């Protein structure tokens, strides 16, 4: 049991070190190369590779390879969507692990696998908001343990977030450069005039008094308008509201190439902007219009600093945790502020910051006690909705999860409470693992945490303490 827990913690440390290596990279290729090199160095892989899905989503392009084959221009430089195992992982979004590579029917060259002594293969999709943006694959000389898929899951989440942000930054940089060479620079004409010029074939309306927008918002609105122009936008209205928000509404008629189902293809055109506007505290919606054959776009974003009730700071010791919680905040509809303003709630796992910040939300990642003076306490099982509730409570001067009558049960994560209930039902570790779709080693890891948090020496004592407290019913 201790060996399993020790190994899991060691793997987490190795993953964290890989994430640290690419945390400051802005180029997708650099991020992918650091990640693949880390898998070779930290986990002894023979070689590792990363492909990203091309914009047309018809194929994947290899952007990094480390280990035995460091080049990216070989026969698998481009893989059609759905072809070979890489294309199937991207198409179906299903992780895969095999320790009999030479016997797999999909392997293009079995003799190569035998000659090189490659027996292990693991592939994992890189996913953002349910959309596959790439695939990571690792090959090994030795059989891979089943738990290696979980290691890849821990690694692929921050890789996907970093790649998505880097690709967005890359596109924005290219578009900014093209705008800087245009005859009408962004800063020299009102946004309404630039939008009207882009949408010359559409009926354009300006509502409200035009305001000076932040460069990021103005730029994104122009990029949305450019996409609207290519889709034959028929109507567009730009509105400046009294609450300092700006909105853009557009009507897109059905085109011949998407007459069967116009809303879905059009929605995919604006996917990258939806994430960007969420980061800015706004929203972007694509919906079916009231009239047949019409799709409507609605975009709204605040043109001001976010209020404390919709903003949060994130400051973690681990880059892996920093990326994961930043993404969680975006999913919760919160704006992540780079400046650690004392008036804005701060998510942190650093005791000194948690104690000194007047609106700290403590991130519990182990058995470390909750620092004094924190306003809320969360753990890694928290959902986006719960995080939003915690931030709103702290913003209003209330506490969340650290009330005076706070019981030890609240210090257990959701997963730990699930396992506790299953233990009370008499299930073995293997049965719990099968029921929760996790590995047996992960079950043992959570049970060790339960034993520690309940001040017990064995799982039997921990279960007895849970029954004594009335958390689970005795048989």
C-alpha positions in Angstrom: 0.0 0.0 0.0 2.8 2.4 1.0 4.7 1.4 -2.1 1.7 2.2 -4.4 1.2 5.6 -2.7 4.9 6.4 -2.9 5.0 5.6 -6.6 1.9 7.7 -7.3 3.4 10.7 -5.5 6.7 10.2 -7.4 4.8 10.1 -10.7 3.0 13.3 -9.8 6.3 14.9 -9.0 7.7 13.8 -12.4 4.6 15.2 -14.2 4.9 18.5 -12.3 8.5 18.8 -13.4 7.6 18.3 -17.0 4.9 20.9 -16.8 7.4 23.3 -15.2 9.6 22.9 -18.2 7.0 24.3 -20.6 5.0 26.6 -18.3 6.7 29.8 -19.7 6.7 28.7 -23.4 4.5 30.6 -25.9 5.2 28.5 -29.0 3.2 25.3 -29.6 6.2 23.5 -30.9 8.3 24.5 -27.8 5.6 23.3 -25.5 5.2 20.0 -27.3 9.0 19.4 -27.5 9.4 20.0 -23.8 6.6 17.6 -23.0 7.8 14.8 -25.2 11.4 15.2 -24.0 10.1 15.1 -20.4 8.3 11.8 -21.1 11.6 10.3 -22.4 13.7 11.6 -19.6 11.3 11.2 -16.6 9.5 8.0 -17.6 12.0 6.2 -19.7 10.0 6.2 -22.9 11.8 5.0 -26.1 10.3 8.0 -27.9 7.3 10.3 -27.6 5.4 12.4 -30.1 2.6 15.1 -30.2 0.3 15.8 -33.1 -2.1 18.7 -33.3 -5.4 18.7 -35.3 -5.2 20.9 -38.4 -7.8 23.8 -38.6 -9.9 21.9 -41.2 -10.0 18.9 -38.7 -9.3 16.5 -41.6 -5.8 15.6 -40.4 -3.2 15.9 -37.7 0.3 17.4 -37.9 3.3 16.2 -35.9 4.9 19.2 -34.1 7.3 17.4 -31.7 9.2 14.1 -31.3 11.8 13.2 -28.8 13.9 10.1 -28.0 14.7 7.5 -30.6 13.2 9.5 -33.4 13.7 13.3 -32.9 12.5 14.3 -36.4 9.0 15.4 -37.3 9.1 15.0 -41.1 8.8 11.3 -41.4 6.1 9.1 -42.7 3.8 10.0 -39.8 4.3 13.8 -40.1 0.7 14.0 -41.1 -2.0 11.5 -40.1 -5.5 11.6 -41.6 -8.3 11.9 -39.1 -9.4 8.4 -38.3 -6.4 6.7 -39.8 -4.0 4.5 -37.8 -4.3 4.5 -34.1 -3.3 8.2 -33.7 -6.1 9.3 -36.1 -8.6 7.0 -34.3 -7.7 8.4 -30.9 -8.3 11.9 -32.2 -11.5 11.0 -33.9 -13.0 9.0 -31.0 -11.4 10.7 -28.1 -10.5 7.3 -26.4 -7.2 6.8 -24.6 -5.4 3.6 -25.5 -2.6 1.5 -24.0 -1.1 -1.8 -25.4 2.0 -3.8 -24.4 1.9 -6.0 -27.5 2.6 -3.4 -30.2 4.0 -5.9 -32.7 0.7 -7.9 -32.5 -1.6 -5.0 -33.1 -3.4 -5.2 -36.4 -3.2 -1.4 -36.9 0.6 -1.3 -36.7 2.0 -0.3 -40.1 5.4 -2.1 -39.7 5.4 -4.9 -37.2 8.9 -6.0 -38.2 10.1 -2.6 -37.1 8.6 -2.9 -33.7 10.2 -6.4 -33.2 13.6 -5.2 -34.5 13.6 -2.1 -32.3 12.3 -4.0 -29.3 9.3 -1.6 -28.9 6.5 -3.4 -27.0 4.6 -0.6 -25.2 2.4 2.1 -26.7 0.1 4.6 -25.0 -1.9 7.3 -26.7 -4.0 10.0 -25.1 -6.2 12.8 -26.7 -5.5 16.4 -25.9 -8.9 17.8 -25.1 -10.2 21.4 -24.4 -13.9 21.8 -23.5 -14.8 18.4 -25.1 -12.9 19.2 -28.3 -9.8 17.2 -29.3 -7.0 19.5 -30.4 -4.2 16.9 -30.6 -2.8 13.5 -29.5 0.2 12.5 -27.4 1.8 9.1 -28.0 4.5 7.3 -26.0 6.4 4.2 -27.0 8.5 2.0 -24.6 10.9 -0.9 -24.6 9.4 -2.3 -21.4 5.7 -3.1 -20.7 3.8 0.0 -19.5 1.8 -0.4 -16.2 -2.0 0.2 -16.6 -1.7 3.2 -14.3 0.5 5.0 -16.9 -2.8 6.1 -18.7 -3.6 8.0 -15.5 -0.2 9.6 -15.5 -0.8 10.7 -19.1 -4.2 12.1 -18.1 -2.5 14.3 -15.4 0.0 15.5 -18.0 -2.2 15.9 -21.0 -4.6 18.4 -19.3 -2.0 21.1 -18.8 -0.4 20.3 -22.2 -3.8 20.8 -23.9 -4.4 24.1 -22.0 -0.9 25.4 -22.8 -1.2 24.4 -26.5 -4.6 26.0 -26.9 -3.4 29.2 -25.4 -0.2 29.2 -27.4 -2.1 28.5 -30.7 -4.5 31.4 -29.8 -1.6 33.7 -29.0 0.0 32.7 -32.3 -3.1 33.5 -34.3 -3.6 36.8 -32.5 0.1 37.8 -33.1 -0.2 37.1 -36.8 -3.4 39.0 -37.1 -2.0 41.9 -35.1 0.9 42.1 -37.5 -1.3 42.1 -40.5 -3.5 44.8 -38.9 -0.4 46.9 -38.3 0.3 47.0 -42.0 -3.2 47.9 -43.0 -4.2 51.3 -44.3 -6.5 51.9 -41.4 -4.7 51.0 -38.2 -6.8 49.8 -35.3 -6.1 52.8 -33.1 -6.9 55.5 -35.8 -10.6 54.9 -36.4 -13.7 54.1 -34.3 -14.5 50.4 -34.0 -18.0 51.0 -35.6 -16.3 52.3 -38.8 -14.0 49.4 -39.0 -16.8 46.9 -38.5 -18.9 48.7 -41.1 -16.0 48.5 -43.6 -15.6 44.8 -43.0 -19.3 44.1 -43.3 -20.1 46.3 -46.3 -22.8 43.8 -47.6 -24.6 43.7 -44.2 -27.0 46.1 -42.6 -24.9 47.6 -39.8 -26.3 49.5 -36.8 -24.6 51.3 -33.9 -26.5 51.6 -30.6 -25.4 53.8 -27.7 -22.5 56.1 -27.3 -19.3 54.7 -28.6 -16.6 54.1 -26.0 -12.8 53.4 -26.1 -12.5 49.6 -25.8 -9.5 47.7 -24.5 -7.2 46.5 -27.3 -8.0 42.9 -26.6 -11.8 43.3 -26.9 -11.5 45.5 -29.9 -9.2 43.1 -31.6 -11.5 40.1 -30.9 -14.6 41.9 -32.1 -12.8 42.7 -35.4 -11.8 39.0 -35.8 -15.4 37.9 -35.2 -16.6 40.4 -37.8 -14.0 39.0 -40.3 -15.5 35.6 -39.8 -19.0 37.0 -40.1 -18.0 38.6 -43.5 -16.9 35.2 -44.8 -20.2 33.7 -43.8 -22.2 36.3 -45.6 -23.6 38.1 -42.6 -26.8 40.0 -43.4 -27.3 42.1 -40.3 -25.0 43.3 -37.4 -25.6 45.5 -34.5 -23.0 46.9 -32.1 -24.4 48.1 -28.8 -22.7 50.1 -26.0 -24.8 49.6 -22.9 -24.9 51.9 -19.8 -23.5 49.1 -17.6 -20.2 49.4 -19.5 -20.7 46.2 -21.5 -20.5 46.0 -25.3 -22.4 43.4 -27.4 -22.5 42.3 -31.0 -25.5 40.7 -32.5 -25.5 39.2 -36.0 -27.7 37.3 -38.4 -26.2 34.7 -40.7 -28.4 33.4 -43.5 -28.2 29.7 -44.5 -25.6 29.0 -47.1 -25.7 26.2 -49.7 -22.9 24.2 -48.1 -24.5 24.0 -44.7 -28.2 23.9 -45.6 -28.8 20.6 -43.7 -27.7 21.8 -40.3 -26.4 25.4 -40.4 -26.0 26.0 -36.7 -23.3 23.4 -36.0 -20.8 24.2 -38.7 -21.1 27.9 -38.0 -20.6 27.3 -34.3 -17.4 25.5 -35.1 -16.1 28.6 -36.9 -16.3 30.6 -33.7 -15.0 28.0 -31.2 -11.7 29.7 -30.6 -13.4 33.0 -29.9 -15.7 31.5 -27.3 -12.8 30.6 -25.1 -11.1 34.0 -25.5 -14.3 35.9 -24.6 -14.8 33.7 -21.6 -11.3 34.6 -20.4 -12.3 38.3 -20.7 -15.4 37.7 -18.5 -17.8 37.7 -21.5 -19.8 35.2 -23.5 -20.4 34.1 -27.1 -23.5 32.2 -28.2 -24.6 30.7 -31.5 -28.3 29.9 -31.8 -30.9 29.0 -34.3 -32.9 32.0 -35.4 -36.6 32.4 -35.2 -36.9 32.6 -39.0 -36.1 29.4 -41.0 -32.7 29.2 -42.5 -31.2 31.8 -40.2 -28.4 31.5 -37.5 -27.9 34.2 -34.9 -24.7 35.2 -33.1 -24.8 37.0 -29.7 -21.7 38.2 -28.1 -21.4 40.3 -24.9 -18.4 41.3 -22.8 -17.6 43.8 -20.1 -15.5 46.8 -21.1 -14.1 47.4 -17.7 -12.2 45.8 -14.9 -14.0 42.8 -13.5 -15.9 43.1 -10.3 -14.7 41.2 -7.3 -17.7 38.9 -7.6 -16.7 37.7 -11.1 -13.0 37.8 -10.7 -10.4 35.6 -9.0 -6.6 35.5 -8.7 -4.7 32.2 -8.9 -1.3 31.8 -7.2 0.0 28.2 -6.8 3.4 26.8 -6.1 3.0 24.1 -8.8 2.7 25.2 -12.5 0.5 22.1 -13.0 -1.9 23.3 -10.3 -1.8 26.9 -11.6 -2.8 25.8 -15.1 -5.5 23.4 -13.9 -7.2 26.0 -11.6 -6.9 28.8 -14.1 -8.8 26.5 -16.6 -11.3 25.6 -13.8 -11.9 29.4 -13.2 -12.6 29.9 -16.9 -15.1 27.0 -16.9 -16.8 28.6 -13.8 -17.3 31.8 -15.8 -14.8 33.8 -13.7 -12.2 36.3 -15.0 -8.6 35.4 -13.9 -6.8 38.6 -12.9 -3.0 38.6 -13.2 -2.7 41.3 -10.5 -3.2 40.0 -7.0 -5.5 42.8 -5.9 -6.4 42.6 -2.2 -10.1 43.2 -3.1 -10.3 40.1 -5.3 -10.5 36.6 -4.0 -7.2 34.6 -4.3 -7.0 30.9 -4.9 -3.7 29.7 -3.4 -1.9 26.7 -1.9 0.8 29.0 -0.3 0.3 29.3 3.4 1.9 32.7 3.7 -0.3 34.2 0.9 -3.4 32.5 2.3 -2.7 34.0 5.8 -2.0 37.5 4.6 -4.5 38.0 1.8 -7.9 39.4 3.1 -9.9 37.3 0.7 -8.0 34.0 0.4 -9.4 30.7 -0.8 -7.2 27.9 0.5 -6.6 25.0 -1.9 -6.3 21.8 0.1 -4.0 19.3 -1.7 -3.0 17.0 1.2 -2.9 16.8 4.9 -1.5 20.3 5.4 -3.7 22.2 7.9 -5.8 25.1 6.7 -4.0 28.4 7.5 -5.7 30.9 9.8 -7.8 33.7 8.5 -8.7 32.1 5.1 -12.3 32.8 4.0 -12.9 29.6 2.0 -11.4 26.1 1.6 -11.6 24.0 -1.5 -10.0 20.8 -2.7 -9.1 19.3 -6.1 -12.5 17.6 -6.5 -14.3 20.9 -6.7 -16.6 21.6 -9.6 -16.8 24.8 -11.6 -20.2 25.6 -10.0 -18.8 25.1 -6.5 -15.8 27.3 -7.3 -18.1 30.0 -8.6 -20.1 29.8 -5.3 -17.0 30.0 -3.2 -15.7 33.1 -5.0 -19.1 34.8 -4.8 -19.3 34.1 -1.1 -15.9 35.4 -0.4 -16.5 38.5 -2.5 -19.6 39.3 -0.3 -17.6 39.0 2.9 -18.9 35.5 3.7 -17.0 32.2 4.3 -17.3 29.0 2.3 -16.3 25.6 3.7 -14.6 26.9 6.8 -17.6 27.7 9.1 -17.2 27.5 12.8 -19.1 24.2 12.9 -17.0 22.8 10.1 -16.7 19.0 10.5 -13.9 16.8 9.4 -16.1 15.3 6.8 -15.9 18.5 4.8 -12.2 18.1 4.6 -12.7 14.9 2.6 -12.7 15.3 -1.1 -15.7 14.1 -3.1 -13.8 11.0 -4.3 -12.7 10.2 -0.8 -16.3 10.3 0.4 -17.4 8.0 -2.4 -14.7 5.5 -1.5 -15.7 5.8 2.2 -19.3 4.8 1.4 -18.2 1.9 -0.8 -15.8 0.6 1.9 -18.8 0.7 4.3 -20.6 -1.6 1.9 -17.9 -4.1 2.2 -16.4 -3.7 -1.3 -12.7 -4.6 -1.9 -10.2 -2.3 -3.5 -10.6 -4.0 -6.9 -14.4 -3.7 -6.8 -14.2 0.0 -5.9 -11.8 0.6 -8.7 -14.1 -1.1 -11.2 -17.1 0.8 -9.9 -15.5 4.2 -10.1 -13.5 3.5 -13.3 -10.1 4.2 -11.7 -7.1 2.1 -11.0 -6.7 0.0 -7.8 -3.6 2.0 -7.0 -5.6 5.2 -7.0 -8.1 3.6 -4.7 -5.3 2.7 -2.2 -4.0 6.3 -2.5 -7.3 7.8 -1.5 -7.7 5.3 1.3 -4.3 6.3 2.7 -5.5 9.9 2.7 -8.7 8.9 4.5 -6.8 7.1 7.2 -4.6 10.1 7.7 -7.4 12.7 7.7 -9.5 10.6 10.2 -6.5 10.1 12.6 -6.7 6.4 12.2 -4.0 3.7 11.8 -5.9 1.3 9.6 -8.8 1.4 7.2 -10.9 -0.5 9.7 -10.3 2.2 12.3 -11.1 4.9 9.7 -14.4 3.2 8.9 -15.2 2.8 12.6 -14.6 6.5 13.1 -16.8 7.4 10.1 -19.6 5.2 11.6 -19.1 6.7 15.1 -19.6 10.2 13.6 -22.7 9.1 11.8 -21.3 9.7 8.3 -22.2 6.2 7.2 -24.7 3.7 8.6 -23.4 0.6 10.4 -24.4 -2.8 9.1 
